[in-house]
Structures are given as C-alpha cells and as structure tokens.
Amino acid sequence: MHIEPQIYNNLSTLQGYDRQEFTYNEVIQCVFPYAKLKALDWITDDFVDKYSINEDTIIGAESIPANSHLTAHTDIIRRSNLLINVGDNVAYVEHSNDGELVEVAIQPGESLLINTTLLHGCNNTTDSDFKFLTINTRQAYQRRLDEQV
C-alpha cells in the first residue's frame, strides 16, 4: 500500500498545524510546513526519506476540479514543486519544456517535478478531479532534480 494517498486524505481534512488554505484559478490547495507535521504518526520516516523532506519543506494537498482550467502561470515564491498523482485517474499537467508549454500525463502513483519559475498549468477536461500530494522543498528546480538522481 502506498502512503501518499493516505497522507493526501489526512492533509485534506487536517485543521491547525499552521494550515494555509486557498483557491487559485480553480485549484484548491491546503499546505502545511513539515516542521509542524513531523510528530504525526502518519508522516513516516520512509516518506520523509523518500522525498528528501527537511524542516523547510511545505507539504500540501492540491485538487484541480473536473472540467476546470488552471491558466499557465509562474510562481513568485516556489521554485520547484513535486506533484504526486494520488488520484485514481491519469492527470494531465502543462509545463514548460525547452521554452514550449507541453502537456504531460501523470499516471496514478507517479510524480512530476515542475519548475514553477516557468509557465505551468492544467486543463482538466475530464469528469474527475485531479488530486496531487505536493512537496515543495523550497529548492531551485535543477538542484531538486539533481538530488532525485
């Protein structure tokens, strides 16, 4: 059993722990600083090790509603973001690749690291919400990419 969907579900309903919740361009997000969550028994050492989570990491639950569009944009604060598809269906995300916005299919259980300083977005033309567990280590995209290898 994968722990990521369970963490997504727990974060979606968890209150307190410095939760920040917002809706941006039809994307529903709630994020938490890992430092506030680390004592919870469902944030396992294996999960922390697998994703190189540290005290500065922000962990979130992100949902892109069915038949909605997240306009391509860049982020001001985040430099990279790991999207883990915790839904039951393929999720489609747009991100910049060699200066061109391309669509990438993320299978359930798979992940995609995106450079949030470049254009990225999502056009969910399906009848199901896209659900992502997000991990933002506050590192630059290339540095985070190098650490995954």
Chimera marker file (.cmm) of the C-alpha trace (Angstrom):
<marker_set name="trace">
<marker id="1" x="0.000" y="0.000" z="0.000" r="1" g="1" b="0" radius="0.5"/>
<marker id="2" x="1.241" y="3.473" z="-0.866" r="1" g="1" b="0" radius="0.5"/>
<marker id="3" x="1.319" y="6.024" z="1.914" r="1" g="1" b="0" radius="0.5"/>
<marker id="4" x="0.915" y="9.071" z="-0.373" r="1" g="1" b="0" radius="0.5"/>
<marker id="5" x="-2.899" y="8.825" z="-0.868" r="1" g="1" b="0" radius="0.5"/>
<marker id="6" x="-3.363" y="8.412" z="2.889" r="1" g="1" b="0" radius="0.5"/>
<marker id="7" x="-1.252" y="11.499" z="3.575" r="1" g="1" b="0" radius="0.5"/>
<marker id="8" x="-3.227" y="13.452" z="0.953" r="1" g="1" b="0" radius="0.5"/>
<marker id="9" x="-6.531" y="12.431" z="2.585" r="1" g="1" b="0" radius="0.5"/>
<marker id="10" x="-5.262" y="13.297" z="6.066" r="1" g="1" b="0" radius="0.5"/>
<marker id="11" x="-3.950" y="16.700" z="4.947" r="1" g="1" b="0" radius="0.5"/>
<marker id="12" x="-7.212" y="17.499" z="3.178" r="1" g="1" b="0" radius="0.5"/>
<marker id="13" x="-9.122" y="17.378" z="6.460" r="1" g="1" b="0" radius="0.5"/>
<marker id="14" x="-6.421" y="18.307" z="8.996" r="1" g="1" b="0" radius="0.5"/>
<marker id="15" x="-7.006" y="21.573" z="10.837" r="1" g="1" b="0" radius="0.5"/>
<marker id="16" x="-4.419" y="23.565" z="12.740" r="1" g="1" b="0" radius="0.5"/>
<marker id="17" x="-0.693" y="22.861" z="12.314" r="1" g="1" b="0" radius="0.5"/>
<marker id="18" x="-0.307" y="26.241" z="10.547" r="1" g="1" b="0" radius="0.5"/>
<marker id="19" x="-2.606" y="25.110" z="7.737" r="1" g="1" b="0" radius="0.5"/>
<marker id="20" x="-2.893" y="27.559" z="4.879" r="1" g="1" b="0" radius="0.5"/>
<marker id="21" x="-5.794" y="27.021" z="2.522" r="1" g="1" b="0" radius="0.5"/>
<marker id="22" x="-6.533" y="28.898" z="-0.649" r="1" g="1" b="0" radius="0.5"/>
<marker id="23" x="-8.156" y="28.615" z="-4.034" r="1" g="1" b="0" radius="0.5"/>
<marker id="24" x="-6.295" y="29.958" z="-7.025" r="1" g="1" b="0" radius="0.5"/>
<marker id="25" x="-7.769" y="29.886" z="-10.509" r="1" g="1" b="0" radius="0.5"/>
<marker id="26" x="-9.999" y="26.909" z="-9.560" r="1" g="1" b="0" radius="0.5"/>
<marker id="27" x="-7.174" y="24.971" z="-7.881" r="1" g="1" b="0" radius="0.5"/>
<marker id="28" x="-7.905" y="24.117" z="-4.270" r="1" g="1" b="0" radius="0.5"/>
<marker id="29" x="-4.821" y="23.878" z="-2.065" r="1" g="1" b="0" radius="0.5"/>
<marker id="30" x="-4.050" y="23.368" z="1.558" r="1" g="1" b="0" radius="0.5"/>
<marker id="31" x="-0.428" y="23.423" z="2.626" r="1" g="1" b="0" radius="0.5"/>
<marker id="32" x="1.458" y="22.798" z="5.837" r="1" g="1" b="0" radius="0.5"/>
<marker id="33" x="5.040" y="23.331" z="6.988" r="1" g="1" b="0" radius="0.5"/>
<marker id="34" x="6.600" y="19.927" z="7.580" r="1" g="1" b="0" radius="0.5"/>
<marker id="35" x="8.097" y="21.209" z="10.840" r="1" g="1" b="0" radius="0.5"/>
<marker id="36" x="4.550" y="21.373" z="12.265" r="1" g="1" b="0" radius="0.5"/>
<marker id="37" x="3.597" y="17.881" z="10.999" r="1" g="1" b="0" radius="0.5"/>
<marker id="38" x="6.678" y="15.817" z="11.801" r="1" g="1" b="0" radius="0.5"/>
<marker id="39" x="5.351" y="14.480" z="15.107" r="1" g="1" b="0" radius="0.5"/>
<marker id="40" x="2.242" y="12.974" z="13.455" r="1" g="1" b="0" radius="0.5"/>
<marker id="41" x="2.495" y="9.182" z="13.230" r="1" g="1" b="0" radius="0.5"/>
<marker id="42" x="1.211" y="9.069" z="9.649" r="1" g="1" b="0" radius="0.5"/>
<marker id="43" x="4.172" y="11.165" z="8.422" r="1" g="1" b="0" radius="0.5"/>
<marker id="44" x="6.560" y="8.228" z="8.345" r="1" g="1" b="0" radius="0.5"/>
<marker id="45" x="10.345" y="8.239" z="8.242" r="1" g="1" b="0" radius="0.5"/>
<marker id="46" x="10.166" y="6.296" z="4.965" r="1" g="1" b="0" radius="0.5"/>
<marker id="47" x="8.050" y="9.074" z="3.419" r="1" g="1" b="0" radius="0.5"/>
<marker id="48" x="10.417" y="11.781" z="4.702" r="1" g="1" b="0" radius="0.5"/>
<marker id="49" x="13.474" y="9.909" z="3.390" r="1" g="1" b="0" radius="0.5"/>
<marker id="50" x="11.899" y="9.036" z="0.035" r="1" g="1" b="0" radius="0.5"/>
<marker id="51" x="11.212" y="12.688" z="-0.819" r="1" g="1" b="0" radius="0.5"/>
<marker id="52" x="14.204" y="14.306" z="0.969" r="1" g="1" b="0" radius="0.5"/>
<marker id="53" x="11.890" y="16.302" z="3.204" r="1" g="1" b="0" radius="0.5"/>
<marker id="54" x="13.510" y="18.745" z="5.631" r="1" g="1" b="0" radius="0.5"/>
<marker id="55" x="12.382" y="21.332" z="8.181" r="1" g="1" b="0" radius="0.5"/>
<marker id="56" x="11.712" y="23.945" z="5.474" r="1" g="1" b="0" radius="0.5"/>
<marker id="57" x="9.567" y="21.694" z="3.271" r="1" g="1" b="0" radius="0.5"/>
<marker id="58" x="5.946" y="22.574" z="2.579" r="1" g="1" b="0" radius="0.5"/>
<marker id="59" x="3.618" y="19.582" z="2.087" r="1" g="1" b="0" radius="0.5"/>
<marker id="60" x="0.232" y="20.058" z="0.508" r="1" g="1" b="0" radius="0.5"/>
<marker id="61" x="-2.945" y="18.560" z="-0.881" r="1" g="1" b="0" radius="0.5"/>
<marker id="62" x="-3.939" y="20.053" z="-4.225" r="1" g="1" b="0" radius="0.5"/>
<marker id="63" x="-7.093" y="19.378" z="-6.199" r="1" g="1" b="0" radius="0.5"/>
<marker id="64" x="-7.930" y="20.529" z="-9.713" r="1" g="1" b="0" radius="0.5"/>
<marker id="65" x="-11.686" y="20.132" z="-10.146" r="1" g="1" b="0" radius="0.5"/>
<marker id="66" x="-13.168" y="18.209" z="-13.061" r="1" g="1" b="0" radius="0.5"/>
<marker id="67" x="-13.718" y="20.259" z="-16.205" r="1" g="1" b="0" radius="0.5"/>
<marker id="68" x="-11.669" y="23.216" z="-14.979" r="1" g="1" b="0" radius="0.5"/>
<marker id="69" x="-8.687" y="25.115" z="-16.283" r="1" g="1" b="0" radius="0.5"/>
<marker id="70" x="-5.656" y="26.381" z="-14.399" r="1" g="1" b="0" radius="0.5"/>
<marker id="71" x="-4.204" y="29.082" z="-16.613" r="1" g="1" b="0" radius="0.5"/>
<marker id="72" x="-0.473" y="28.743" z="-17.286" r="1" g="1" b="0" radius="0.5"/>
<marker id="73" x="1.414" y="30.915" z="-14.826" r="1" g="1" b="0" radius="0.5"/>
<marker id="74" x="4.683" y="31.233" z="-12.925" r="1" g="1" b="0" radius="0.5"/>
<marker id="75" x="5.037" y="31.226" z="-9.148" r="1" g="1" b="0" radius="0.5"/>
<marker id="76" x="6.652" y="34.025" z="-7.191" r="1" g="1" b="0" radius="0.5"/>
<marker id="77" x="7.600" y="32.085" z="-4.052" r="1" g="1" b="0" radius="0.5"/>
<marker id="78" x="8.011" y="28.457" z="-5.151" r="1" g="1" b="0" radius="0.5"/>
<marker id="79" x="10.931" y="27.491" z="-7.377" r="1" g="1" b="0" radius="0.5"/>
<marker id="80" x="10.006" y="23.847" z="-7.887" r="1" g="1" b="0" radius="0.5"/>
<marker id="81" x="7.177" y="21.587" z="-6.859" r="1" g="1" b="0" radius="0.5"/>
<marker id="82" x="6.842" y="17.815" z="-6.905" r="1" g="1" b="0" radius="0.5"/>
<marker id="83" x="3.340" y="16.696" z="-7.908" r="1" g="1" b="0" radius="0.5"/>
<marker id="84" x="2.403" y="13.138" z="-6.880" r="1" g="1" b="0" radius="0.5"/>
<marker id="85" x="-0.779" y="11.874" z="-8.510" r="1" g="1" b="0" radius="0.5"/>
<marker id="86" x="-2.773" y="10.323" z="-5.656" r="1" g="1" b="0" radius="0.5"/>
<marker id="87" x="-5.992" y="10.091" z="-7.656" r="1" g="1" b="0" radius="0.5"/>
<marker id="88" x="-7.407" y="7.056" z="-9.425" r="1" g="1" b="0" radius="0.5"/>
<marker id="89" x="-7.094" y="8.509" z="-12.925" r="1" g="1" b="0" radius="0.5"/>
<marker id="90" x="-4.386" y="9.851" z="-15.199" r="1" g="1" b="0" radius="0.5"/>
<marker id="91" x="-3.811" y="13.563" z="-14.528" r="1" g="1" b="0" radius="0.5"/>
<marker id="92" x="-2.621" y="15.974" z="-17.202" r="1" g="1" b="0" radius="0.5"/>
<marker id="93" x="-0.347" y="18.898" z="-16.358" r="1" g="1" b="0" radius="0.5"/>
<marker id="94" x="1.117" y="21.564" z="-18.594" r="1" g="1" b="0" radius="0.5"/>
<marker id="95" x="4.683" y="22.687" z="-18.014" r="1" g="1" b="0" radius="0.5"/>
<marker id="96" x="7.488" y="24.406" z="-19.879" r="1" g="1" b="0" radius="0.5"/>
<marker id="97" x="9.909" y="22.180" z="-21.736" r="1" g="1" b="0" radius="0.5"/>
<marker id="98" x="12.628" y="23.881" z="-23.784" r="1" g="1" b="0" radius="0.5"/>
<marker id="99" x="10.591" y="27.087" z="-23.906" r="1" g="1" b="0" radius="0.5"/>
<marker id="100" x="7.371" y="25.418" z="-25.051" r="1" g="1" b="0" radius="0.5"/>
<marker id="101" x="4.314" y="24.612" z="-22.935" r="1" g="1" b="0" radius="0.5"/>
<marker id="102" x="3.683" y="20.857" z="-23.218" r="1" g="1" b="0" radius="0.5"/>
<marker id="103" x="1.120" y="18.543" z="-21.641" r="1" g="1" b="0" radius="0.5"/>
<marker id="104" x="2.370" y="15.611" z="-19.569" r="1" g="1" b="0" radius="0.5"/>
<marker id="105" x="0.278" y="12.645" z="-18.409" r="1" g="1" b="0" radius="0.5"/>
<marker id="106" x="0.939" y="11.586" z="-14.818" r="1" g="1" b="0" radius="0.5"/>
<marker id="107" x="-0.269" y="8.076" z="-14.034" r="1" g="1" b="0" radius="0.5"/>
<marker id="108" x="-1.751" y="7.308" z="-10.591" r="1" g="1" b="0" radius="0.5"/>
<marker id="109" x="1.124" y="6.856" z="-8.152" r="1" g="1" b="0" radius="0.5"/>
<marker id="110" x="3.617" y="8.639" z="-10.399" r="1" g="1" b="0" radius="0.5"/>
<marker id="111" x="5.117" y="12.077" z="-9.891" r="1" g="1" b="0" radius="0.5"/>
<marker id="112" x="6.371" y="15.039" z="-11.892" r="1" g="1" b="0" radius="0.5"/>
<marker id="113" x="8.812" y="17.680" z="-10.730" r="1" g="1" b="0" radius="0.5"/>
<marker id="114" x="7.930" y="21.032" z="-12.262" r="1" g="1" b="0" radius="0.5"/>
<marker id="115" x="9.941" y="24.211" z="-12.494" r="1" g="1" b="0" radius="0.5"/>
<marker id="116" x="7.482" y="26.707" z="-11.066" r="1" g="1" b="0" radius="0.5"/>
<marker id="117" x="9.534" y="29.696" z="-12.227" r="1" g="1" b="0" radius="0.5"/>
<marker id="118" x="8.479" y="28.762" z="-15.785" r="1" g="1" b="0" radius="0.5"/>
<marker id="119" x="4.965" y="28.568" z="-17.186" r="1" g="1" b="0" radius="0.5"/>
<marker id="120" x="2.877" y="25.688" z="-15.864" r="1" g="1" b="0" radius="0.5"/>
<marker id="121" x="-0.831" y="24.982" z="-15.590" r="1" g="1" b="0" radius="0.5"/>
<marker id="122" x="-3.520" y="22.372" z="-16.140" r="1" g="1" b="0" radius="0.5"/>
<marker id="123" x="-6.509" y="21.842" z="-18.355" r="1" g="1" b="0" radius="0.5"/>
<marker id="124" x="-8.666" y="19.201" z="-16.698" r="1" g="1" b="0" radius="0.5"/>
<marker id="125" x="-11.157" y="18.210" z="-19.382" r="1" g="1" b="0" radius="0.5"/>
<marker id="126" x="-12.102" y="15.005" z="-17.564" r="1" g="1" b="0" radius="0.5"/>
<marker id="127" x="-15.088" y="14.311" z="-15.328" r="1" g="1" b="0" radius="0.5"/>
<marker id="128" x="-12.810" y="13.542" z="-12.346" r="1" g="1" b="0" radius="0.5"/>
<marker id="129" x="-10.852" y="15.820" z="-10.039" r="1" g="1" b="0" radius="0.5"/>
<marker id="130" x="-7.068" y="15.637" z="-10.312" r="1" g="1" b="0" radius="0.5"/>
<marker id="131" x="-5.573" y="15.049" z="-6.845" r="1" g="1" b="0" radius="0.5"/>
<marker id="132" x="-1.953" y="15.747" z="-6.036" r="1" g="1" b="0" radius="0.5"/>
<marker id="133" x="0.148" y="15.436" z="-2.929" r="1" g="1" b="0" radius="0.5"/>
<marker id="134" x="2.641" y="18.273" z="-3.359" r="1" g="1" b="0" radius="0.5"/>
<marker id="135" x="6.111" y="18.601" z="-1.921" r="1" g="1" b="0" radius="0.5"/>
<marker id="136" x="7.879" y="21.940" z="-2.052" r="1" g="1" b="0" radius="0.5"/>
<marker id="137" x="11.382" y="21.827" z="-0.589" r="1" g="1" b="0" radius="0.5"/>
<marker id="138" x="11.958" y="25.493" z="-1.499" r="1" g="1" b="0" radius="0.5"/>
<marker id="139" x="14.902" y="24.433" z="-3.672" r="1" g="1" b="0" radius="0.5"/>
<marker id="140" x="15.637" y="25.537" z="-7.199" r="1" g="1" b="0" radius="0.5"/>
<marker id="141" x="14.369" y="23.138" z="-9.871" r="1" g="1" b="0" radius="0.5"/>
<marker id="142" x="17.817" y="21.990" z="-11.084" r="1" g="1" b="0" radius="0.5"/>
<marker id="143" x="19.088" y="21.374" z="-7.548" r="1" g="1" b="0" radius="0.5"/>
<marker id="144" x="15.987" y="19.329" z="-6.702" r="1" g="1" b="0" radius="0.5"/>
<marker id="145" x="16.299" y="17.423" z="-9.986" r="1" g="1" b="0" radius="0.5"/>
<marker id="146" x="19.960" y="16.644" z="-9.247" r="1" g="1" b="0" radius="0.5"/>
<marker id="147" x="19.029" y="15.297" z="-5.784" r="1" g="1" b="0" radius="0.5"/>
<marker id="148" x="16.499" y="12.854" z="-7.276" r="1" g="1" b="0" radius="0.5"/>
<marker id="149" x="19.161" y="11.141" z="-9.390" r="1" g="1" b="0" radius="0.5"/>
<link id1="1" id2="2" r="1" g="1" b="0" radius="0.2"/>
<link id1="2" id2="3" r="1" g="1" b="0" radius="0.2"/>
<link id1="3" id2="4" r="1" g="1" b="0" radius="0.2"/>
<link id1="4" id2="5" r="1" g="1" b="0" radius="0.2"/>
<link id1="5" id2="6" r="1" g="1" b="0" radius="0.2"/>
<link id1="6" id2="7" r="1" g="1" b="0" radius="0.2"/>
<link id1="7" id2="8" r="1" g="1" b="0" radius="0.2"/>
<link id1="8" id2="9" r="1" g="1" b="0" radius="0.2"/>
<link id1="9" id2="10" r="1" g="1" b="0" radius="0.2"/>
<link id1="10" id2="11" r="1" g="1" b="0" radius="0.2"/>
<link id1="11" id2="12" r="1" g="1" b="0" radius="0.2"/>
<link id1="12" id2="13" r="1" g="1" b="0" radius="0.2"/>
<link id1="13" id2="14" r="1" g="1" b="0" radius="0.2"/>
<link id1="14" id2="15" r="1" g="1" b="0" radius="0.2"/>
<link id1="15" id2="16" r="1" g="1" b="0" radius="0.2"/>
<link id1="16" id2="17" r="1" g="1" b="0" radius="0.2"/>
<link id1="17" id2="18" r="1" g="1" b="0" radius="0.2"/>
<link id1="18" id2="19" r="1" g="1" b="0" radius="0.2"/>
<link id1="19" id2="20" r="1" g="1" b="0" radius="0.2"/>
<link id1="20" id2="21" r="1" g="1" b="0" radius="0.2"/>
<link id1="21" id2="22" r="1" g="1" b="0" radius="0.2"/>
<link id1="22" id2="23" r="1" g="1" b="0" radius="0.2"/>
<link id1="23" id2="24" r="1" g="1" b="0" radius="0.2"/>
<link id1="24" id2="25" r="1" g="1" b="0" radius="0.2"/>
<link id1="25" id2="26" r="1" g="1" b="0" radius="0.2"/>
<link id1="26" id2="27" r="1" g="1" b="0" radius="0.2"/>
<link id1="27" id2="28" r="1" g="1" b="0" radius="0.2"/>
<link id1="28" id2="29" r="1" g="1" b="0" radius="0.2"/>
<link id1="29" id2="30" r="1" g="1" b="0" radius="0.2"/>
<link id1="30" id2="31" r="1" g="1" b="0" radius="0.2"/>
<link id1="31" id2="32" r="1" g="1" b="0" radius="0.2"/>
<link id1="32" id2="33" r="1" g="1" b="0" radius="0.2"/>
<link id1="33" id2="34" r="1" g="1" b="0" radius="0.2"/>
<link id1="34" id2="35" r="1" g="1" b="0" radius="0.2"/>
<link id1="35" id2="36" r="1" g="1" b="0" radius="0.2"/>
<link id1="36" id2="37" r="1" g="1" b="0" radius="0.2"/>
<link id1="37" id2="38" r="1" g="1" b="0" radius="0.2"/>
<link id1="38" id2="39" r="1" g="1" b="0" radius="0.2"/>
<link id1="39" id2="40" r="1" g="1" b="0" radius="0.2"/>
<link id1="40" id2="41" r="1" g="1" b="0" radius="0.2"/>
<link id1="41" id2="42" r="1" g="1" b="0" radius="0.2"/>
<link id1="42" id2="43" r="1" g="1" b="0" radius="0.2"/>
<link id1="43" id2="44" r="1" g="1" b="0" radius="0.2"/>
<link id1="44" id2="45" r="1" g="1" b="0" radius="0.2"/>
<link id1="45" id2="46" r="1" g="1" b="0" radius="0.2"/>
<link id1="46" id2="47" r="1" g="1" b="0" radius="0.2"/>
<link id1="47" id2="48" r="1" g="1" b="0" radius="0.2"/>
<link id1="48" id2="49" r="1" g="1" b="0" radius="0.2"/>
<link id1="49" id2="50" r="1" g="1" b="0" radius="0.2"/>
<link id1="50" id2="51" r="1" g="1" b="0" radius="0.2"/>
<link id1="51" id2="52" r="1" g="1" b="0" radius="0.2"/>
<link id1="52" id2="53" r="1" g="1" b="0" radius="0.2"/>
<link id1="53" id2="54" r="1" g="1" b="0" radius="0.2"/>
<link id1="54" id2="55" r="1" g="1" b="0" radius="0.2"/>
<link id1="55" id2="56" r="1" g="1" b="0" radius="0.2"/>
<link id1="56" id2="57" r="1" g="1" b="0" radius="0.2"/>
<link id1="57" id2="58" r="1" g="1" b="0" radius="0.2"/>
<link id1="58" id2="59" r="1" g="1" b="0" radius="0.2"/>
<link id1="59" id2="60" r="1" g="1" b="0" radius="0.2"/>
<link id1="60" id2="61" r="1" g="1" b="0" radius="0.2"/>
<link id1="61" id2="62" r="1" g="1" b="0" radius="0.2"/>
<link id1="62" id2="63" r="1" g="1" b="0" radius="0.2"/>
<link id1="63" id2="64" r="1" g="1" b="0" radius="0.2"/>
<link id1="64" id2="65" r="1" g="1" b="0" radius="0.2"/>
<link id1="65" id2="66" r="1" g="1" b="0" radius="0.2"/>
<link id1="66" id2="67" r="1" g="1" b="0" radius="0.2"/>
<link id1="67" id2="68" r="1" g="1" b="0" radius="0.2"/>
<link id1="68" id2="69" r="1" g="1" b="0" radius="0.2"/>
<link id1="69" id2="70" r="1" g="1" b="0" radius="0.2"/>
<link id1="70" id2="71" r="1" g="1" b="0" radius="0.2"/>
<link id1="71" id2="72" r="1" g="1" b="0" radius="0.2"/>
<link id1="72" id2="73" r="1" g="1" b="0" radius="0.2"/>
<link id1="73" id2="74" r="1" g="1" b="0" radius="0.2"/>
<link id1="74" id2="75" r="1" g="1" b="0" radius="0.2"/>
<link id1="75" id2="76" r="1" g="1" b="0" radius="0.2"/>
<link id1="76" id2="77" r="1" g="1" b="0" radius="0.2"/>
<link id1="77" id2="78" r="1" g="1" b="0" radius="0.2"/>
<link id1="78" id2="79" r="1" g="1" b="0" radius="0.2"/>
<link id1="79" id2="80" r="1" g="1" b="0" radius="0.2"/>
<link id1="80" id2="81" r="1" g="1" b="0" radius="0.2"/>
<link id1="81" id2="82" r="1" g="1" b="0" radius="0.2"/>
<link id1="82" id2="83" r="1" g="1" b="0" radius="0.2"/>
<link id1="83" id2="84" r="1" g="1" b="0" radius="0.2"/>
<link id1="84" id2="85" r="1" g="1" b="0" radius="0.2"/>
<link id1="85" id2="86" r="1" g="1" b="0" radius="0.2"/>
<link id1="86" id2="87" r="1" g="1" b="0" radius="0.2"/>
<link id1="87" id2="88" r="1" g="1" b="0" radius="0.2"/>
<link id1="88" id2="89" r="1" g="1" b="0" radius="0.2"/>
<link id1="89" id2="90" r="1" g="1" b="0" radius="0.2"/>
<link id1="90" id2="91" r="1" g="1" b="0" radius="0.2"/>
<link id1="91" id2="92" r="1" g="1" b="0" radius="0.2"/>
<link id1="92" id2="93" r="1" g="1" b="0" radius="0.2"/>
<link id1="93" id2="94" r="1" g="1" b="0" radius="0.2"/>
<link id1="94" id2="95" r="1" g="1" b="0" radius="0.2"/>
<link id1="95" id2="96" r="1" g="1" b="0" radius="0.2"/>
<link id1="96" id2="97" r="1" g="1" b="0" radius="0.2"/>
<link id1="97" id2="98" r="1" g="1" b="0" radius="0.2"/>
<link id1="98" id2="99" r="1" g="1" b="0" radius="0.2"/>
<link id1="99" id2="100" r="1" g="1" b="0" radius="0.2"/>
<link id1="100" id2="101" r="1" g="1" b="0" radius="0.2"/>
<link id1="101" id2="102" r="1" g="1" b="0" radius="0.2"/>
<link id1="102" id2="103" r="1" g="1" b="0" radius="0.2"/>
<link id1="103" id2="104" r="1" g="1" b="0" radius="0.2"/>
<link id1="104" id2="105" r="1" g="1" b="0" radius="0.2"/>
<link id1="105" id2="106" r="1" g="1" b="0" radius="0.2"/>
<link id1="106" id2="107" r="1" g="1" b="0" radius="0.2"/>
<link id1="107" id2="108" r="1" g="1" b="0" radius="0.2"/>
<link id1="108" id2="109" r="1" g="1" b="0" radius="0.2"/>
<link id1="109" id2="110" r="1" g="1" b="0" radius="0.2"/>
<link id1="110" id2="111" r="1" g="1" b="0" radius="0.2"/>
<link id1="111" id2="112" r="1" g="1" b="0" radius="0.2"/>
<link id1="112" id2="113" r="1" g="1" b="0" radius="0.2"/>
<link id1="113" id2="114" r="1" g="1" b="0" radius="0.2"/>
<link id1="114" id2="115" r="1" g="1" b="0" radius="0.2"/>
<link id1="115" id2="116" r="1" g="1" b="0" radius="0.2"/>
<link id1="116" id2="117" r="1" g="1" b="0" radius="0.2"/>
<link id1="117" id2="118" r="1" g="1" b="0" radius="0.2"/>
<link id1="118" id2="119" r="1" g="1" b="0" radius="0.2"/>
<link id1="119" id2="120" r="1" g="1" b="0" radius="0.2"/>
<link id1="120" id2="121" r="1" g="1" b="0" radius="0.2"/>
<link id1="121" id2="122" r="1" g="1" b="0" radius="0.2"/>
<link id1="122" id2="123" r="1" g="1" b="0" radius="0.2"/>
<link id1="123" id2="124" r="1" g="1" b="0" radius="0.2"/>
<link id1="124" id2="125" r="1" g="1" b="0" radius="0.2"/>
<link id1="125" id2="126" r="1" g="1" b="0" radius="0.2"/>
<link id1="126" id2="127" r="1" g="1" b="0" radius="0.2"/>
<link id1="127" id2="128" r="1" g="1" b="0" radius="0.2"/>
<link id1="128" id2="129" r="1" g="1" b="0" radius="0.2"/>
<link id1="129" id2="130" r="1" g="1" b="0" radius="0.2"/>
<link id1="130" id2="131" r="1" g="1" b="0" radius="0.2"/>
<link id1="131" id2="132" r="1" g="1" b="0" radius="0.2"/>
<link id1="132" id2="133" r="1" g="1" b="0" radius="0.2"/>
<link id1="133" id2="134" r="1" g="1" b="0" radius="0.2"/>
<link id1="134" id2="135" r="1" g="1" b="0" radius="0.2"/>
<link id1="135" id2="136" r="1" g="1" b="0" radius="0.2"/>
<link id1="136" id2="137" r="1" g="1" b="0" radius="0.2"/>
<link id1="137" id2="138" r="1" g="1" b="0" radius="0.2"/>
<link id1="138" id2="139" r="1" g="1" b="0" radius="0.2"/>
<link id1="139" id2="140" r="1" g="1" b="0" radius="0.2"/>
<link id1="140" id2="141" r="1" g="1" b="0" radius="0.2"/>
<link id1="141" id2="142" r="1" g="1" b="0" radius="0.2"/>
<link id1="142" id2="143" r="1" g="1" b="0" radius="0.2"/>
<link id1="143" id2="144" r="1" g="1" b="0" radius="0.2"/>
<link id1="144" id2="145" r="1" g="1" b="0" radius="0.2"/>
<link id1="145" id2="146" r="1" g="1" b="0" radius="0.2"/>
<link id1="146" id2="147" r="1" g="1" b="0" radius="0.2"/>
<link id1="147" id2="148" r="1" g="1" b="0" radius="0.2"/>
<link id1="148" id2="149" r="1" g="1" b="0" radius="0.2"/>
</marker_set>
